[in-house]
């Protein structure tokens, strides 16, 4: 199943899919199209996966087969991060399962994160798979984490379960699998209704240096 959107009143729940939800070019296009509709029709955004994975991040198989398009691909991925980071609506990632690498970065680009309390890992494994962070990716993570958490998460590849992720400040709350979307919606409900133009401008100012880093190399 590819990405889809359903609405709970005026809060959009964007399902990333029911597989590993890796960032194939087709998946990126679908998600961006869905976000176009969310911007027009919703007052808040929740993203969530189905089953075992929130997202396993980059589509490494596609990247290996299309090395000549690597710069374009990374630009598209970082464009999605920046779009979510500065989205003109309140956002929550409902991390239902494993969030690895770029999948963890997508979650951290949201305003808030809620993670399943009993299963799944939140992890930046780049140090162990020999893929250095781009300046934009590093800036994104460091903008959201305390310095000591950032060095542990980024330089050791530590896998955080739900409760440990909460203590480290990677996520803002935990919930059962059955309640994770409801918990994310409940977190958004009191803060929806802000003017999108104002909210988008505030986020753009807050994260200006991250945006500049994420845009490096984009065509």
N, C-alpha and C positions, 0 to 999 in steps of 0.2 A: 504494500500500500504506500502510495506517495503522500506527500504532505497535504493536509486538508484543514479547513476552518469550520468551526461551529460557534454559535453565539449563545451566551448566557446573559440575557437582557442585552446590555450594550458592551459586555466584556467578550472579546474574541478569544477563543481557545484554539490555538494553532497546533495541530498534531504534526510532529515532524516525520511521522511514519511508524511502521511496526517492525522494521528491521534494525540494522546498525545505524541507519540514518546518516550515512556518509555523504559528504558534500560533493556529489557529482555535479557536473555543469547543469544537467537537467533538473536536479533537485534544487540547486541554487536559483535557477530561473523560476521554478514553481513557487518557492518560498517568497521570492521578491514580488511575484505577481500577487500572491495572497496578502502580503504586507501592504501592497497598494490599496487593496480593498479594505483592509483593517483601518488604515489611516482615514479613509473616507467614512467608514460606517460604525466604528467602535469608539468607546471611551477608555478602553484599557486592553492590554494584551497579556495573555498567558501562553507560553509555549511548553509542550510536553511531548515525550515519546510514548511508545506503547510497549509494555513487557520489560525485557531485560535491559534495553538501552534507551538513554536520552539521545546521545549521539556519540559515535566513535570518531567523528571529525573528518579529516581529509580523506578523499578517495585516492589512496595511494596506488591502487591498481591503475586507475585512469591516469594518474600523474606519471607513473612509470612508462605507460604506453604513449604518452603525449608530452615528452620532456621538452619539446620545442615550444610548447604553450605554457610552460611552468609559470613564467612571469605574469601572463594574463590570468591564469588560474588563481594564483596567490592574490592578485589584485581584486578578483571577484570575491574571494573569501573575505579579505579584509574590508571590502566594501560592505558586505553583509554585517560584519562586526560593527562597523561604524554606523550603519543604519540603525541597528538595534540600540547601540550605545546612546545615540542622540534622538531616538524615536520620540515623536511629539505627544505620546501618550504614556501613562504609567505602565511599566512592564514587570512581569514576574516569570522566571523560569521555574517550572515544576519539574525538578530533576528526578524522574521516576526510576532511573536505573543508571548504568554506567555513563559517565560523561568524561571522555578522554580527549586529550589534545585540543584540537580546534573545537570539538564539541563542548569541552569545558570552557573554552574561551567564549563561545557563543553564549553559554549560560551566564558567564561573568559579565558580559556586556549588558545584561538586563539590570534594571534598577534594584531588583531583589531576587533572591533565590530561595526556594523551598525544596528540600531533598527528602527522598524516601528514607525512613529512619532505620530500616532493618536490612536492606540489601543495596548493592551498587556501590561503585567507587567514583570519586571525583579526583581526577589525576591529570597532571601535565607530564607525560612520559618522554618528552623530547630528549632529555639528557641520555636516556637509555636506548633510544632508537636513532641516535646520532643525527638529529634534525635541530639545529640551533633555532632559537626564536628569531623572527624578524624584528626589527626595531618597533614596528607597529604592534606586534603581538606582545612583546615585552612591556611596552608602554601601557597597553590595555590592562594586562594582569596587574602591573604595579600600581595603576591608578585605583584599583579596587581592593588591594590587600595591604595589610600591615607589612612593614619591611621584613620582619623575621618570618612571617608566614610566606611571603613571596620567595625568599631565598630557599626555604625548605621545599616549597611546592615546585619551584622552577629548577633548582639545582640538584635535587635528589630524586625527583620523580615519585615522591611519596604518594601512596594511595590513601585517600581519606574516605572512611565510611561516614554515614550521616551524622552521628553524634560528634565525631572528631572534626568533621567539616564545620559544624556549628560552632564548636569551641574555638576553631581557628579563624572564624570570620569569613570562611568561604561561602557559607550559606547563612540565611537569616532565620531559618526555622526548619523543622522536620515534621514529617507526617507519615501515616501509614500509606501503603500503596493505594488503598481504596479512597483515601481522603486527600491525596496530595493535590488534585486539581481544585477540590472544594476549598482547601486551605489557601491555595494561591489566589483564588477568586475572592475569598474573604479578606485577604491582605490588600487587594486592590480596591474593594468596594468603598471604603471610607475616603479614598483619595482620587477617585475618578471625577471628571467634570471640570478639570482645570482647562484653561484656554490652551489649545494645542500650539498656537503660534508662540505664546509666551513660554510654555514649557519646553518646546523645542529649542527656543533661543537660549534659555537657561542652560540646558544640557550642552548645547553647542559651545557656550562660553566655558562651562565647567571643564569640558574635555577637549578644549581646543588643541592642546599639545598632542593628545592621543590621536585626534583626527588627522593632524598634520603627519604624524608618523605612519598611520594606517594608509594614508593616501600616497605615500612614497612608492614610486614605481607603477602606479595605476596608469593604464592607457586611457 
